[in-house]
Structures are given as C-alpha cells and as structure tokens.
Amino acid sequence: MKTTLLIKEIYLEGFKNIGSFILKNYFKFFSWFCFALIFMGFYALLFRIFTGFSFN
C-alpha cells in the first residue's frame, strides 16, 4: 500500500505543472501570431495607400 501511495505521489508531482507550461507556451505562440497578422494588415493598408489605391 505504501508503494502505491508513493507511486501516486510521484505521478502527481510529475504532472502538476504541465498544464500551466502548455498554456503559457500556447498563449506565447498565439500572441506572436496575432502580432504578425496585425502587422501584415497594417502593411497591406500602407501599401494600398502609397500605391494610389482608390477606396471608393
């Protein structure tokens, strides 16, 4: 019984912080992806303005 409890405790300790690690990396990737999309949209708008695109 003691061995089972020790294995359970080791298992719980090993996977305790994996959720926050995955979540932190997901949000980091998502923020860089959003910044890249905003930058591409801003670049496309400036490109259209400077090349004489008609916004009618």
PDBQT receptor file of N, H, CA, C and O in Angstrom, charges set to zero:
ATOM      1  N   MET A   1       0.831  -1.200   0.000  1.00  0.00    +0.000 N 
ATOM      2  CA  MET A   1       0.000   0.000   0.000  1.00  0.00    +0.000 C 
ATOM      3  C   MET A   1       0.868   1.253   0.000  1.00  0.00    +0.000 C 
ATOM      4  O   MET A   1       0.566   2.231  -0.684  1.00  0.00    +0.000 OA
ATOM      5  N   LYS A   2       1.955   1.211   0.780  1.00  0.00    +0.000 N 
ATOM      6  H   LYS A   2       2.200   0.416   1.336  1.00  0.00    +0.000 HD
ATOM      7  CA  LYS A   2       2.840   2.374   0.842  1.00  0.00    +0.000 C 
ATOM      8  C   LYS A   2       3.489   2.635  -0.516  1.00  0.00    +0.000 C 
ATOM      9  O   LYS A   2       3.656   3.788  -0.915  1.00  0.00    +0.000 OA
ATOM     10  N   THR A   3       3.852   1.574  -1.220  1.00  0.00    +0.000 N 
ATOM     11  H   THR A   3       3.716   0.638  -0.897  1.00  0.00    +0.000 HD
ATOM     12  CA  THR A   3       4.460   1.721  -2.547  1.00  0.00    +0.000 C 
ATOM     13  C   THR A   3       3.477   2.356  -3.526  1.00  0.00    +0.000 C 
ATOM     14  O   THR A   3       3.858   3.212  -4.325  1.00  0.00    +0.000 OA
ATOM     15  N   THR A   4       2.228   1.944  -3.464  1.00  0.00    +0.000 N 
ATOM     16  H   THR A   4       1.918   1.249  -2.815  1.00  0.00    +0.000 HD
ATOM     17  CA  THR A   4       1.206   2.514  -4.346  1.00  0.00    +0.000 C 
ATOM     18  C   THR A   4       1.014   3.992  -4.076  1.00  0.00    +0.000 C 
ATOM     19  O   THR A   4       0.872   4.779  -5.012  1.00  0.00    +0.000 OA
ATOM     20  N   LEU A   5       1.009   4.381  -2.814  1.00  0.00    +0.000 N 
ATOM     21  H   LEU A   5       1.125   3.742  -2.053  1.00  0.00    +0.000 HD
ATOM     22  CA  LEU A   5       0.861   5.797  -2.481  1.00  0.00    +0.000 C 
ATOM     23  C   LEU A   5       2.074   6.608  -2.934  1.00  0.00    +0.000 C 
ATOM     24  O   LEU A   5       1.931   7.748  -3.376  1.00  0.00    +0.000 OA
ATOM     25  N   LEU A   6       3.267   6.021  -2.825  1.00  0.00    +0.000 N 
ATOM     26  H   LEU A   6       3.383   5.095  -2.467  1.00  0.00    +0.000 HD
ATOM     27  CA  LEU A   6       4.465   6.722  -3.292  1.00  0.00    +0.000 C 
ATOM     28  C   LEU A   6       4.452   6.904  -4.811  1.00  0.00    +0.000 C 
ATOM     29  O   LEU A   6       4.813   7.969  -5.312  1.00  0.00    +0.000 OA
ATOM     30  N   ILE A   7       4.040   5.875  -5.536  1.00  0.00    +0.000 N 
ATOM     31  H   ILE A   7       3.746   5.010  -5.129  1.00  0.00    +0.000 HD
ATOM     32  CA  ILE A   7       3.936   5.983  -6.999  1.00  0.00    +0.000 C 
ATOM     33  C   ILE A   7       2.907   7.036  -7.379  1.00  0.00    +0.000 C 
ATOM     34  O   ILE A   7       3.130   7.820  -8.302  1.00  0.00    +0.000 OA
ATOM     35  N   LYS A   8       1.789   7.059  -6.678  1.00  0.00    +0.000 N 
ATOM     36  H   LYS A   8       1.608   6.422  -5.928  1.00  0.00    +0.000 HD
ATOM     37  CA  LYS A   8       0.754   8.055  -6.938  1.00  0.00    +0.000 C 
ATOM     38  C   LYS A   8       1.285   9.455  -6.691  1.00  0.00    +0.000 C 
ATOM     39  O   LYS A   8       1.020  10.361  -7.481  1.00  0.00    +0.000 OA
ATOM     40  N   GLU A   9       2.033   9.651  -5.604  1.00  0.00    +0.000 N 
ATOM     41  H   GLU A   9       2.249   8.914  -4.963  1.00  0.00    +0.000 HD
ATOM     42  CA  GLU A   9       2.578  10.963  -5.268  1.00  0.00    +0.000 C 
ATOM     43  C   GLU A   9       3.612  11.416  -6.310  1.00  0.00    +0.000 C 
ATOM     44  O   GLU A   9       3.627  12.582  -6.707  1.00  0.00    +0.000 OA
ATOM     45  N   ILE A  10       4.469  10.497  -6.746  1.00  0.00    +0.000 N 
ATOM     46  H   ILE A  10       4.457   9.550  -6.424  1.00  0.00    +0.000 HD
ATOM     47  CA  ILE A  10       5.454  10.825  -7.784  1.00  0.00    +0.000 C 
ATOM     48  C   ILE A  10       4.746  11.208  -9.085  1.00  0.00    +0.000 C 
ATOM     49  O   ILE A  10       5.143  12.162  -9.754  1.00  0.00    +0.000 OA
ATOM     50  N   TYR A  11       3.715  10.474  -9.435  1.00  0.00    +0.000 N 
ATOM     51  H   TYR A  11       3.392   9.699  -8.892  1.00  0.00    +0.000 HD
ATOM     52  CA  TYR A  11       2.946  10.763 -10.647  1.00  0.00    +0.000 C 
ATOM     53  C   TYR A  11       2.300  12.143 -10.577  1.00  0.00    +0.000 C 
ATOM     54  O   TYR A  11       2.368  12.915 -11.533  1.00  0.00    +0.000 OA
ATOM     55  N   LEU A  12       1.676  12.450  -9.446  1.00  0.00    +0.000 N 
ATOM     56  H   LEU A  12       1.621  11.822  -8.669  1.00  0.00    +0.000 HD
ATOM     57  CA  LEU A  12       1.014  13.744  -9.295  1.00  0.00    +0.000 C 
ATOM     58  C   LEU A  12       2.017  14.899  -9.325  1.00  0.00    +0.000 C 
ATOM     59  O   LEU A  12       1.740  15.940  -9.922  1.00  0.00    +0.000 OA
ATOM     60  N   GLU A  13       3.169  14.729  -8.693  1.00  0.00    +0.000 N 
ATOM     61  H   GLU A  13       3.394  13.884  -8.208  1.00  0.00    +0.000 HD
ATOM     62  CA  GLU A  13       4.197  15.769  -8.708  1.00  0.00    +0.000 C 
ATOM     63  C   GLU A  13       4.765  15.977 -10.107  1.00  0.00    +0.000 C 
ATOM     64  O   GLU A  13       5.065  17.105 -10.500  1.00  0.00    +0.000 OA
ATOM     65  N   GLY A  14       4.910  14.901 -10.847  1.00  0.00    +0.000 N 
ATOM     66  H   GLY A  14       4.667  13.985 -10.528  1.00  0.00    +0.000 HD
ATOM     67  CA  GLY A  14       5.492  14.996 -12.186  1.00  0.00    +0.000 C 
ATOM     68  C   GLY A  14       4.611  15.743 -13.172  1.00  0.00    +0.000 C 
ATOM     69  O   GLY A  14       5.114  16.421 -14.068  1.00  0.00    +0.000 OA
ATOM     70  N   PHE A  15       3.304  15.623 -13.014  1.00  0.00    +0.000 N 
ATOM     71  H   PHE A  15       2.895  15.072 -12.287  1.00  0.00    +0.000 HD
ATOM     72  CA  PHE A  15       2.385  16.233 -13.968  1.00  0.00    +0.000 C 
ATOM     73  C   PHE A  15       1.627  17.427 -13.381  1.00  0.00    +0.000 C 
ATOM     74  O   PHE A  15       0.628  17.863 -13.951  1.00  0.00    +0.000 OA
ATOM     75  N   LYS A  16       2.088  17.952 -12.261  1.00  0.00    +0.000 N 
ATOM     76  H   LYS A  16       2.900  17.598 -11.798  1.00  0.00    +0.000 HD
ATOM     77  CA  LYS A  16       1.377  19.065 -11.627  1.00  0.00    +0.000 C 
ATOM     78  C   LYS A  16       1.454  20.343 -12.463  1.00  0.00    +0.000 C 
ATOM     79  O   LYS A  16       0.443  21.025 -12.631  1.00  0.00    +0.000 OA
ATOM     80  N   ASN A  17       2.623  20.677 -12.985  1.00  0.00    +0.000 N 
ATOM     81  H   ASN A  17       3.445  20.123 -12.849  1.00  0.00    +0.000 HD
ATOM     82  CA  ASN A  17       2.815  21.952 -13.671  1.00  0.00    +0.000 C 
ATOM     83  C   ASN A  17       2.775  21.845 -15.188  1.00  0.00    +0.000 C 
ATOM     84  O   ASN A  17       3.041  22.828 -15.880  1.00  0.00    +0.000 OA
ATOM     85  N   ILE A  18       2.453  20.683 -15.712  1.00  0.00    +0.000 N 
ATOM     86  H   ILE A  18       2.237  19.885 -15.150  1.00  0.00    +0.000 HD
ATOM     87  CA  ILE A  18       2.467  20.553 -17.168  1.00  0.00    +0.000 C 
ATOM     88  C   ILE A  18       1.344  21.374 -17.809  1.00  0.00    +0.000 C 
ATOM     89  O   ILE A  18       1.510  21.857 -18.929  1.00  0.00    +0.000 OA
ATOM     90  N   GLY A  19       0.228  21.541 -17.140  1.00  0.00    +0.000 N 
ATOM     91  H   GLY A  19       0.093  21.149 -16.230  1.00  0.00    +0.000 HD
ATOM     92  CA  GLY A  19      -0.873  22.330 -17.694  1.00  0.00    +0.000 C 
ATOM     93  C   GLY A  19      -0.504  23.778 -17.857  1.00  0.00    +0.000 C 
ATOM     94  O   GLY A  19      -0.791  24.369 -18.899  1.00  0.00    +0.000 OA
ATOM     95  N   SER A  20       0.125  24.375 -16.860  1.00  0.00    +0.000 N 
ATOM     96  H   SER A  20       0.359  23.895 -16.014  1.00  0.00    +0.000 HD
ATOM     97  CA  SER A  20       0.498  25.778 -16.971  1.00  0.00    +0.000 C 
ATOM     98  C   SER A  20       1.615  25.963 -17.993  1.00  0.00    +0.000 C 
ATOM     99  O   SER A  20       1.672  26.993 -18.664  1.00  0.00    +0.000 OA
ATOM    100  N   PHE A  21       2.507  24.973 -18.118  1.00  0.00    +0.000 N 
ATOM    101  H   PHE A  21       2.460  24.137 -17.573  1.00  0.00    +0.000 HD
ATOM    102  CA  PHE A  21       3.577  25.049 -19.116  1.00  0.00    +0.000 C 
ATOM    103  C   PHE A  21       3.000  25.063 -20.528  1.00  0.00    +0.000 C 
ATOM    104  O   PHE A  21       3.402  25.877 -21.359  1.00  0.00    +0.000 OA
ATOM    105  N   ILE A  22       2.060  24.163 -20.796  1.00  0.00    +0.000 N 
ATOM    106  H   ILE A  22       1.734  23.501 -20.121  1.00  0.00    +0.000 HD
ATOM    107  CA  ILE A  22       1.438  24.105 -22.117  1.00  0.00    +0.000 C 
ATOM    108  C   ILE A  22       0.628  25.373 -22.371  1.00  0.00    +0.000 C 
ATOM    109  O   ILE A  22       0.683  25.940 -23.462  1.00  0.00    +0.000 OA
ATOM    110  N   LEU A  23      -0.112  25.810 -21.380  1.00  0.00    +0.000 N 
ATOM    111  H   LEU A  23      -0.157  25.349 -20.494  1.00  0.00    +0.000 HD
ATOM    112  CA  LEU A  23      -0.928  27.006 -21.533  1.00  0.00    +0.000 C 
ATOM    113  C   LEU A  23      -0.075  28.239 -21.770  1.00  0.00    +0.000 C 
ATOM    114  O   LEU A  23      -0.416  29.077 -22.605  1.00  0.00    +0.000 OA
ATOM    115  N   LYS A  24       1.033  28.361 -21.044  1.00  0.00    +0.000 N 
ATOM    116  H   LYS A  24       1.311  27.681 -20.366  1.00  0.00    +0.000 HD
ATOM    117  CA  LYS A  24       1.920  29.510 -21.201  1.00  0.00    +0.000 C 
ATOM    118  C   LYS A  24       2.518  29.547 -22.604  1.00  0.00    +0.000 C 
ATOM    119  O   LYS A  24       2.571  30.609 -23.223  1.00  0.00    +0.000 OA
ATOM    120  N   ASN A  25       2.966  28.408 -23.109  1.00  0.00    +0.000 N 
ATOM    121  H   ASN A  25       2.923  27.545 -22.605  1.00  0.00    +0.000 HD
ATOM    122  CA  ASN A  25       3.535  28.371 -24.454  1.00  0.00    +0.000 C 
ATOM    123  C   ASN A  25       2.475  28.601 -25.522  1.00  0.00    +0.000 C 
ATOM    124  O   ASN A  25       2.764  29.205 -26.555  1.00  0.00    +0.000 OA
ATOM    125  N   TYR A  26       1.255  28.132 -25.292  1.00  0.00    +0.000 N 
ATOM    126  H   TYR A  26       1.019  27.642 -24.453  1.00  0.00    +0.000 HD
ATOM    127  CA  TYR A  26       0.168  28.369 -26.247  1.00  0.00    +0.000 C 
ATOM    128  C   TYR A  26      -0.137  29.855 -26.358  1.00  0.00    +0.000 C 
ATOM    129  O   TYR A  26      -0.281  30.382 -27.462  1.00  0.00    +0.000 OA
ATOM    130  N   PHE A  27      -0.236  30.533 -25.218  1.00  0.00    +0.000 N 
ATOM    131  H   PHE A  27      -0.119  30.105 -24.321  1.00  0.00    +0.000 HD
ATOM    132  CA  PHE A  27      -0.529  31.963 -25.261  1.00  0.00    +0.000 C 
ATOM    133  C   PHE A  27       0.620  32.759 -25.859  1.00  0.00    +0.000 C 
ATOM    134  O   PHE A  27       0.389  33.769 -26.523  1.00  0.00    +0.000 OA
ATOM    135  N   LYS A  28       1.854  32.322 -25.635  1.00  0.00    +0.000 N 
ATOM    136  H   LYS A  28       2.041  31.501 -25.095  1.00  0.00    +0.000 HD
ATOM    137  CA  LYS A  28       3.003  32.995 -26.232  1.00  0.00    +0.000 C 
ATOM    138  C   LYS A  28       2.945  32.875 -27.755  1.00  0.00    +0.000 C 
ATOM    139  O   LYS A  28       3.143  33.861 -28.464  1.00  0.00    +0.000 OA
ATOM    140  N   PHE A  29       2.673  31.672 -28.258  1.00  0.00    +0.000 N 
ATOM    141  H   PHE A  29       2.512  30.870 -27.682  1.00  0.00    +0.000 HD
ATOM    142  CA  PHE A  29       2.547  31.466 -29.698  1.00  0.00    +0.000 C 
ATOM    143  C   PHE A  29       1.376  32.264 -30.265  1.00  0.00    +0.000 C 
ATOM    144  O   PHE A  29       1.498  32.891 -31.317  1.00  0.00    +0.000 OA
ATOM    145  N   PHE A  30       0.244  32.237 -29.566  1.00  0.00    +0.000 N 
ATOM    146  H   PHE A  30       0.146  31.727 -28.711  1.00  0.00    +0.000 HD
ATOM    147  CA  PHE A  30      -0.947  32.933 -30.044  1.00  0.00    +0.000 C 
ATOM    148  C   PHE A  30      -0.724  34.440 -30.107  1.00  0.00    +0.000 C 
ATOM    149  O   PHE A  30      -1.188  35.084 -31.048  1.00  0.00    +0.000 OA
ATOM    150  N   SER A  31      -0.026  35.017 -29.132  1.00  0.00    +0.000 N 
ATOM    151  H   SER A  31       0.351  34.493 -28.368  1.00  0.00    +0.000 HD
ATOM    152  CA  SER A  31       0.224  36.460 -29.151  1.00  0.00    +0.000 C 
ATOM    153  C   SER A  31       1.147  36.835 -30.307  1.00  0.00    +0.000 C 
ATOM    154  O   SER A  31       0.904  37.842 -30.973  1.00  0.00    +0.000 OA
ATOM    155  N   TRP A  32       2.209  36.046 -30.569  1.00  0.00    +0.000 N 
ATOM    156  H   TRP A  32       2.406  35.229 -30.028  1.00  0.00    +0.000 HD
ATOM    157  CA  TRP A  32       3.081  36.348 -31.703  1.00  0.00    +0.000 C 
ATOM    158  C   TRP A  32       2.342  36.194 -33.016  1.00  0.00    +0.000 C 
ATOM    159  O   TRP A  32       2.570  36.966 -33.948  1.00  0.00    +0.000 OA
ATOM    160  N   PHE A  33       1.463  35.213 -33.105  1.00  0.00    +0.000 N 
ATOM    161  H   PHE A  33       1.278  34.586 -32.348  1.00  0.00    +0.000 HD
ATOM    162  CA  PHE A  33       0.670  35.027 -34.314  1.00  0.00    +0.000 C 
ATOM    163  C   PHE A  33      -0.251  36.223 -34.547  1.00  0.00    +0.000 C 
ATOM    164  O   PHE A  33      -0.392  36.681 -35.681  1.00  0.00    +0.000 OA
ATOM    165  N   CYS A  34      -0.880  36.733 -33.485  1.00  0.00    +0.000 N 
ATOM    166  H   CYS A  34      -0.765  36.361 -32.564  1.00  0.00    +0.000 HD
ATOM    167  CA  CYS A  34      -1.756  37.898 -33.612  1.00  0.00    +0.000 C 
ATOM    168  C   CYS A  34      -0.973  39.143 -33.999  1.00  0.00    +0.000 C 
ATOM    169  O   CYS A  34      -1.425  39.926 -34.835  1.00  0.00    +0.000 OA
ATOM    170  N   PHE A  35       0.204  39.335 -33.395  1.00  0.00    +0.000 N 
ATOM    171  H   PHE A  35       0.572  38.699 -32.716  1.00  0.00    +0.000 HD
ATOM    172  CA  PHE A  35       1.037  40.477 -33.773  1.00  0.00    +0.000 C 
ATOM    173  C   PHE A  35       1.441  40.403 -35.237  1.00  0.00    +0.000 C 
ATOM    174  O   PHE A  35       1.465  41.424 -35.925  1.00  0.00    +0.000 OA
ATOM    175  N   ALA A  36       1.758  39.219 -35.717  1.00  0.00    +0.000 N 
ATOM    176  H   ALA A  36       1.739  38.390 -35.158  1.00  0.00    +0.000 HD
ATOM    177  CA  ALA A  36       2.134  39.062 -37.121  1.00  0.00    +0.000 C 
ATOM    178  C   ALA A  36       0.957  39.389 -38.042  1.00  0.00    +0.000 C 
ATOM    179  O   ALA A  36       1.142  40.045 -39.066  1.00  0.00    +0.000 OA
ATOM    180  N   LEU A  37      -0.238  38.943 -37.694  1.00  0.00    +0.000 N 
ATOM    181  H   LEU A  37      -0.389  38.410 -36.861  1.00  0.00    +0.000 HD
ATOM    182  CA  LEU A  37      -1.412  39.244 -38.520  1.00  0.00    +0.000 C 
ATOM    183  C   LEU A  37      -1.737  40.726 -38.519  1.00  0.00    +0.000 C 
ATOM    184  O   LEU A  37      -2.092  41.276 -39.561  1.00  0.00    +0.000 OA
ATOM    185  N   ILE A  38      -1.622  41.387 -37.367  1.00  0.00    +0.000 N 
ATOM    186  H   ILE A  38      -1.333  40.939 -36.521  1.00  0.00    +0.000 HD
ATOM    187  CA  ILE A  38      -1.872  42.829 -37.293  1.00  0.00    +0.000 C 
ATOM    188  C   ILE A  38      -0.840  43.575 -38.130  1.00  0.00    +0.000 C 
ATOM    189  O   ILE A  38      -1.185  44.508 -38.855  1.00  0.00    +0.000 OA
ATOM    190  N   PHE A  39       0.428  43.167 -38.032  1.00  0.00    +0.000 N 
ATOM    191  H   PHE A  39       0.708  42.409 -37.443  1.00  0.00    +0.000 HD
ATOM    192  CA  PHE A  39       1.478  43.802 -38.810  1.00  0.00    +0.000 C 
ATOM    193  C   PHE A  39       1.233  43.621 -40.310  1.00  0.00    +0.000 C 
ATOM    194  O   PHE A  39       1.417  44.564 -41.080  1.00  0.00    +0.000 OA
ATOM    195  N   MET A  40       0.821  42.424 -40.733  1.00  0.00    +0.000 N 
ATOM    196  H   MET A  40       0.671  41.658 -40.108  1.00  0.00    +0.000 HD
ATOM    197  CA  MET A  40       0.545  42.201 -42.156  1.00  0.00    +0.000 C 
ATOM    198  C   MET A  40      -0.630  43.042 -42.631  1.00  0.00    +0.000 C 
ATOM    199  O   MET A  40      -0.600  43.562 -43.747  1.00  0.00    +0.000 OA
ATOM    200  N   GLY A  41      -1.653  43.184 -41.818  1.00  0.00    +0.000 N 
ATOM    201  H   GLY A  41      -1.678  42.761 -40.912  1.00  0.00    +0.000 HD
ATOM    202  CA  GLY A  41      -2.785  44.034 -42.191  1.00  0.00    +0.000 C 
ATOM    203  C   GLY A  41      -2.390  45.494 -42.287  1.00  0.00    +0.000 C 
ATOM    204  O   GLY A  41      -2.816  46.197 -43.203  1.00  0.00    +0.000 OA
ATOM    205  N   PHE A  42      -1.575  45.953 -41.347  1.00  0.00    +0.000 N 
ATOM    206  H   PHE A  42      -1.229  45.381 -40.603  1.00  0.00    +0.000 HD
ATOM    207  CA  PHE A  42      -1.099  47.336 -41.376  1.00  0.00    +0.000 C 
ATOM    208  C   PHE A  42      -0.215  47.572 -42.602  1.00  0.00    +0.000 C 
ATOM    209  O   PHE A  42      -0.318  48.613 -43.250  1.00  0.00    +0.000 OA
ATOM    210  N   TYR A  43       0.644  46.617 -42.916  1.00  0.00    +0.000 N 
ATOM    211  H   TYR A  43       0.727  45.771 -42.389  1.00  0.00    +0.000 HD
ATOM    212  CA  TYR A  43       1.498  46.720 -44.100  1.00  0.00    +0.000 C 
ATOM    213  C   TYR A  43       0.642  46.768 -45.373  1.00  0.00    +0.000 C 
ATOM    214  O   TYR A  43       0.919  47.569 -46.265  1.00  0.00    +0.000 OA
ATOM    215  N   ALA A  44      -0.376  45.936 -45.467  1.00  0.00    +0.000 N 
ATOM    216  H   ALA A  44      -0.601  45.284 -44.743  1.00  0.00    +0.000 HD
ATOM    217  CA  ALA A  44      -1.232  45.926 -46.651  1.00  0.00    +0.000 C 
ATOM    218  C   ALA A  44      -1.971  47.250 -46.795  1.00  0.00    +0.000 C 
ATOM    219  O   ALA A  44      -2.123  47.753 -47.908  1.00  0.00    +0.000 OA
ATOM    220  N   LEU A  45      -2.429  47.819 -45.687  1.00  0.00    +0.000 N 
ATOM    221  H   LEU A  45      -2.306  47.410 -44.783  1.00  0.00    +0.000 HD
ATOM    222  CA  LEU A  45      -3.107  49.117 -45.741  1.00  0.00    +0.000 C 
ATOM    223  C   LEU A  45      -2.158  50.208 -46.214  1.00  0.00    +0.000 C 
ATOM    224  O   LEU A  45      -2.509  51.001 -47.087  1.00  0.00    +0.000 OA
ATOM    225  N   LEU A  46      -0.963  50.254 -45.646  1.00  0.00    +0.000 N 
ATOM    226  H   LEU A  46      -0.678  49.610 -44.937  1.00  0.00    +0.000 HD
ATOM    227  CA  LEU A  46       0.013  51.268 -46.071  1.00  0.00    +0.000 C 
ATOM    228  C   LEU A  46       0.423  51.076 -47.524  1.00  0.00    +0.000 C 
ATOM    229  O   LEU A  46       0.603  52.057 -48.245  1.00  0.00    +0.000 OA
ATOM    230  N   PHE A  47       0.573  49.834 -47.965  1.00  0.00    +0.000 N 
ATOM    231  H   PHE A  47       0.427  49.037 -47.379  1.00  0.00    +0.000 HD
ATOM    232  CA  PHE A  47       0.921  49.560 -49.355  1.00  0.00    +0.000 C 
ATOM    233  C   PHE A  47      -0.157  50.096 -50.289  1.00  0.00    +0.000 C 
ATOM    234  O   PHE A  47       0.149  50.707 -51.313  1.00  0.00    +0.000 OA
ATOM    235  N   ARG A  48      -1.417  49.868 -49.936  1.00  0.00    +0.000 N 
ATOM    236  H   ARG A  48      -1.666  49.372 -49.104  1.00  0.00    +0.000 HD
ATOM    237  CA  ARG A  48      -2.522  50.363 -50.771  1.00  0.00    +0.000 C 
ATOM    238  C   ARG A  48      -2.588  51.888 -50.770  1.00  0.00    +0.000 C 
ATOM    239  O   ARG A  48      -2.905  52.489 -51.796  1.00  0.00    +0.000 OA
ATOM    240  N   ILE A  49      -2.298  52.517 -49.644  1.00  0.00    +0.000 N 
ATOM    241  H   ILE A  49      -2.041  52.028 -48.810  1.00  0.00    +0.000 HD
ATOM    242  CA  ILE A  49      -2.338  53.980 -49.567  1.00  0.00    +0.000 C 
ATOM    243  C   ILE A  49      -1.222  54.580 -50.417  1.00  0.00    +0.000 C 
ATOM    244  O   ILE A  49      -1.461  55.526 -51.167  1.00  0.00    +0.000 OA
ATOM    245  N   PHE A  50      -0.013  54.046 -50.311  1.00  0.00    +0.000 N 
ATOM    246  H   PHE A  50       0.181  53.277 -49.702  1.00  0.00    +0.000 HD
ATOM    247  CA  PHE A  50       1.134  54.635 -51.018  1.00  0.00    +0.000 C 
ATOM    248  C   PHE A  50       1.170  54.298 -52.501  1.00  0.00    +0.000 C 
ATOM    249  O   PHE A  50       1.874  54.967 -53.257  1.00  0.00    +0.000 OA
ATOM    250  N   THR A  51       0.440  53.290 -52.937  1.00  0.00    +0.000 N 
ATOM    251  H   THR A  51      -0.132  52.746 -52.322  1.00  0.00    +0.000 HD
ATOM    252  CA  THR A  51       0.419  52.963 -54.379  1.00  0.00    +0.000 C 
ATOM    253  C   THR A  51      -0.781  53.572 -55.082  1.00  0.00    +0.000 C 
ATOM    254  O   THR A  51      -1.009  53.304 -56.262  1.00  0.00    +0.000 OA
ATOM    255  N   GLY A  52      -1.549  54.385 -54.375  1.00  0.00    +0.000 N 
ATOM    256  H   GLY A  52      -1.364  54.603 -53.417  1.00  0.00    +0.000 HD
ATOM    257  CA  GLY A  52      -2.632  55.104 -55.030  1.00  0.00    +0.000 C 
ATOM    258  C   GLY A  52      -3.912  54.305 -55.194  1.00  0.00    +0.000 C 
ATOM    259  O   GLY A  52      -4.642  54.528 -56.160  1.00  0.00    +0.000 OA
ATOM    260  N   PHE A  53      -4.208  53.404 -54.309  1.00  0.00    +0.000 N 
ATOM    261  H   PHE A  53      -3.615  53.223 -53.524  1.00  0.00    +0.000 HD
ATOM    262  CA  PHE A  53      -5.430  52.608 -54.392  1.00  0.00    +0.000 C 
ATOM    263  C   PHE A  53      -6.627  53.496 -54.065  1.00  0.00    +0.000 C 
ATOM    264  O   PHE A  53      -6.593  54.273 -53.111  1.00  0.00    +0.000 OA
ATOM    265  N   SER A  54      -7.673  53.375 -54.859  1.00  0.00    +0.000 N 
ATOM    266  H   SER A  54      -7.701  52.744 -55.634  1.00  0.00    +0.000 HD
ATOM    267  CA  SER A  54      -8.879  54.163 -54.645  1.00  0.00    +0.000 C 
ATOM    268  C   SER A  54      -9.784  53.432 -53.662  1.00  0.00    +0.000 C 
ATOM    269  O   SER A  54     -10.153  52.282 -53.898  1.00  0.00    +0.000 OA
ATOM    270  N   PHE A  55     -10.146  54.090 -52.557  1.00  0.00    +0.000 N 
ATOM    271  H   PHE A  55      -9.846  55.024 -52.365  1.00  0.00    +0.000 HD
ATOM    272  CA  PHE A  55     -11.002  53.486 -51.535  1.00  0.00    +0.000 C 
ATOM    273  C   PHE A  55     -12.477  53.832 -51.715  1.00  0.00    +0.000 C 
ATOM    274  O   PHE A  55     -13.209  53.959 -50.735  1.00  0.00    +0.000 OA
ATOM    275  N   ASN A  56     -12.913  53.985 -52.961  1.00  0.00    +0.000 N 
ATOM    276  H   ASN A  56     -12.317  53.882 -53.757  1.00  0.00    +0.000 HD
ATOM    277  CA  ASN A  56     -14.322  54.341 -53.212  1.00  0.00    +0.000 C 
ATOM    278  C   ASN A  56     -15.217  53.153 -53.136  1.00  0.00    +0.000 C 
ATOM    279  O   ASN A  56     -16.428  53.279 -53.322  1.00  0.00    +0.000 OA
TER     280      ASN A  56
